[in-house]
């Protein structure tokens, strides 16, 4: 089962998150039929997104991460809530690239140069928006840079997706470590030394380490305390009713033209790939709702 843990260490000076997310990333792979490099790119951002979403305190708050690059994948969008749910899509899911110089999937090559934007919608009038340049396109490094530049929180982000020979997700997970204000210099130095010595996140997952074990390796010298364990999943709350509401908003002229074509229309959800079919009768119902709404607006004006 996919899950995430939240912890503190060094008497609260360090905040930590760790997750195992194989099923979540595999669900995304199947939904979007991603190539291996796109599975890795989308998967990394989903893992980062679900951990960052858990940082939100408001019950209905939403976090969105948008990556826009000049690479062949073009961009990635991920949305997460504060309850362990995340969804997302990559603009060009079929990109194929040779492995990079290290023999790994070339996520940086697929993403290219561009920007990373984080939007925190806390239910207030205006959402918080922070944008930084991509410094590597590897995404973990880019989120590390975002935390430092946009939120002034020194952090270490590690995200990994290992794709198997049959193109399915073999391992997926990550961690985020953050230094709170006033962290002692000796703690910072020891933590940097530890981070430099541990293997990559997918290597630790391949060894069978759970999130608790991963944080124990990273923070064992700093008396870590686990505060919460939460299930995580790829979840999209789309429905035909929601898509219908979106169609209602596009204007009666366009709906009338669709009806005039005499064919059903199929529209899909960008986040989960689910398809919805609207028959001529469905479109006529939408058109009637639009005209009734317009009539009421005219009477009120």
PyMOL commands that set and color helices and strands:
alter all, ss='L'
color gray80, all
select helices_A, chain A and resi 22-32+36-53+107-111+140-150+185-197+201-206+211-222+240-248+252-261+280-300
alter helices_A, ss='H'
color red, helices_A
select strands_A, chain A and resi 3-9+14-20+62-69+75-81+85-90+114-121+128-133+155-163+169-179+225-231+233-234+265-268+275-278
alter strands_A, ss='S'
color yellow, strands_A
deselect
rebuild
show_as cartoon
